[in-house]
Amino acid sequence: MKIKYNLKKNEKNTMARLGSIETNYGEYETPMFMPVGTRATVKGLSPNEIDDVKSGIILANTYHLWLRPGEDLISEAGGLHKFMNVNHPILTDSGGFQVFSLARPKDISEEGVKFKSHIDGTKLFLTPEKSIQIQNKLDSDIAMSFDECIPYPASYEYVKNSVDRTIRWAKRGKDVFNNPRQSLFGIVQGGEFEDLRKYSAEELQKIGFDGYSIGGTSVGENKETMYKMVEYSTKYLPSDKVRYLMGVGDPIDIIEGVIRGVDIFDCVLPTRIARHGNAFTKYGKINLKNAKFKRDFTPLENECDCYACKNFTKAYIRHLVTLDEMLGARLLSIHNLRFLIRLTEDLRETIKNDNILEYKDEFIKNYYGDKDYLSKETKGQGD
């Protein structure tokens, strides 16, 4: 079935909105954070642990699965859901972000992108049609159009030409899209230029997609610029379709995105920082390798309901992390994912109560203190 977005309430002071998405695997409330399962696994978590953190949609990566184990093998296994043994909706990205990080400018043509495999250097060529055909075989619930990932900063002329190409690629991808169980999203580009974001959003709507993503953010711009990019996109998107901000997982970015009308988010950040011993908390990130946690027999967060916080102390998790025991990274991954999912649960309540701006102010005071966060550069989307 095609996904369906249901708008339930607009927050009276901002562009934030409460809604739900009907999928092949049930209905899920938005705003929502989506865990990333790049290679058909959310790093460190089993399917029942994905359930326990109360995940909705989860992601998989077209580029990585195309290379290993291959879309034909996954199709033979019955598609991604059976291959992974998950009962959640799955969104596959187009592979564009990874491909453009490996390609040289001269290897980008109207037809597609030439690049070398990050595994063995094999020469590869990915087109909009090929990206969609791979995703059709992966049998995800939501597939993404193949877009040109614009660097930051970039000139107006460069961005305009890139946006035009992305629109043409979106049309070509939709023309070959043929999986009736999937939905297809278009991706809004346009850099930091509002007129190009508006143009991109309006042209994609003429083609017609089941939802719309916001691309070209979190690529090195400061946070204030990113928030403008998001607002320049959402204000021109239809109210009856899902809005997806790609590759964004810093807590404050999620809050600011929701305030600007975004419904769903994803990022590798929670599991990536867990593998380095870091945990999200209400009062900012903490590094469990720090000696001050050696005799700290309290949970990562007292109010957190995740498995790690209900059963283990900072002292124990620090012990695991300092010895490089895999359970340490797993527990921190569980907690970090649940932290961001709880954040979106809280945001849903603030929309119901029309107090999201008050919530944001309190969050910033606790998480950042007196630190200036707006000038910080955003992080990349890659795993």
Sequence and secondary structure as in RCSB ss.txt:
>XXXX:A:sequence
MKIKYNLKKNEKNTMARLGSIETNYGEYETPMFMPVGTRATVKGLSPNEIDDVKSGIILANTYHLWLRPGEDLIS
EAGGLHKFMNVNHPILTDSGGFQVFSLARPKDISEEGVKFKSHIDGTKLFLTPEKSIQIQNKLDSDIAMSFDECI
PYPASYEYVKNSVDRTIRWAKRGKDVFNNPRQSLFGIVQGGEFEDLRKYSAEELQKIGFDGYSIGGTSVGENKET
MYKMVEYSTKYLPSDKVRYLMGVGDPIDIIEGVIRGVDIFDCVLPTRIARHGNAFTKYGKINLKNAKFKRDFTPL
ENECDCYACKNFTKAYIRHLVTLDEMLGARLLSIHNLRFLIRLTEDLRETIKNDNILEYKDEFIKNYYGDKDYLS
KETKGQGD
>XXXX:A:secstr
   EEEEEEE TTSS EEEEEEETTEEEEESEEE B TTSS TT  HHHHHHTT  SEEEEHHHHHHTT HHHHH
HTTSHHHHHT  S EEEE SHHHHHHH  GGGB SS EEEE TTT  EEEE HHHHHHHHHHHT SEEE      
 SS  HHHHHHHHHHHHHHHHHHHHH   TT EEEEEE  TT HHHHHHHHHHHHHH  SEEEE S SSS BHHH
HHHHHHHHHTTS TTSEEEETT   HHHHHHHHHTT  EEE SHHHHHHTTTEE  TT  EETTSGGGTT  S S
 TT  SHHHHH  HHHHHHHHHTT HHHHHHHHHHHHHHHHHHHHHHHHHHHHT HHHHHHHHHHHHTTT   TT
SB      
